[in-house]
Amino acid sequence: MSDEQPPPTSGDEPMTIAEICAEYGVSRQTLHAIRANRDTGFPAAVVAPGSTRSRYPRQAVAAYFEANPKRPGRRTDLQKGE
């Protein structure tokens, strides 16, 4: 058994959808909604030869989330019933 750690990711290493969700704390559904709306300015996917998995440029994703910070939604569990 090897205790080798994967190499640290560089600033240009593309990210998968799962990595983006984990790093920025967004759900897959939210990320899909962001990607589906062309007006958001989310970076375009980069597809590596021989792969079907979309990846996104790390620096471009970081720039997007820096310019568009997460905002919590309105709590509906505290509203009085009608």
C-alpha positions in Angstrom: 0.0 0.0 0.0 1.4 3.4 -0.9 1.0 6.6 1.1 1.6 8.8 -1.9 -0.5 11.9 -2.1 -1.7 13.2 -5.4 0.3 16.2 -6.6 -1.1 19.6 -5.6 -3.2 21.2 -8.2 -1.7 24.1 -10.1 -3.5 27.3 -10.9 -4.2 26.2 -14.4 -5.4 22.7 -13.7 -8.9 22.2 -15.0 -11.6 21.4 -12.5 -14.5 18.9 -12.7 -18.0 19.8 -11.7 -17.7 17.8 -8.5 -14.5 19.7 -7.6 -16.1 23.0 -8.2 -19.1 22.1 -6.1 -16.9 20.9 -3.2 -14.5 23.9 -3.4 -17.1 26.6 -3.6 -19.9 25.0 -1.6 -22.5 25.0 -4.3 -24.9 22.2 -5.3 -24.7 20.4 -8.6 -28.2 21.8 -9.4 -27.1 25.4 -8.7 -23.9 24.9 -10.7 -26.0 23.5 -13.6 -28.4 26.6 -13.4 -25.4 28.9 -13.5 -23.8 27.1 -16.5 -27.1 26.8 -18.4 -27.7 30.6 -18.3 -25.3 32.2 -20.8 -25.8 35.6 -19.2 -23.9 34.6 -16.0 -20.5 34.6 -17.7 -19.5 31.3 -16.3 -16.3 30.0 -18.1 -16.7 27.6 -21.0 -15.9 23.9 -20.5 -12.6 22.5 -21.8 -12.9 18.9 -23.0 -9.6 16.9 -23.0 -9.0 14.6 -26.0 -10.4 11.1 -25.3 -12.5 12.3 -22.4 -16.2 12.9 -22.1 -16.0 14.8 -18.8 -16.2 18.5 -19.0 -13.6 20.4 -17.0 -13.4 24.1 -16.3 -10.3 26.3 -16.1 -9.5 26.8 -12.4 -8.4 30.4 -12.6 -11.5 31.3 -14.6 -13.8 29.6 -12.1 -12.1 31.3 -9.2 -12.5 34.7 -11.0 -16.2 33.9 -11.6 -16.9 33.1 -7.9 -14.9 36.1 -6.8 -17.0 38.4 -8.9 -20.2 36.5 -8.0 -20.1 35.5 -4.4 -22.6 33.1 -3.0 -25.7 34.6 -1.4 -27.8 32.6 0.9 -31.4 32.1 -0.1 -34.4 33.4 1.9 -35.5 31.0 4.7 -39.0 29.8 4.2 -39.2 27.7 7.3 -39.7 30.8 9.5 -42.6 32.1 7.6 -46.0 31.9 9.2 -48.5 29.6 7.4 -51.6 31.1 5.8 
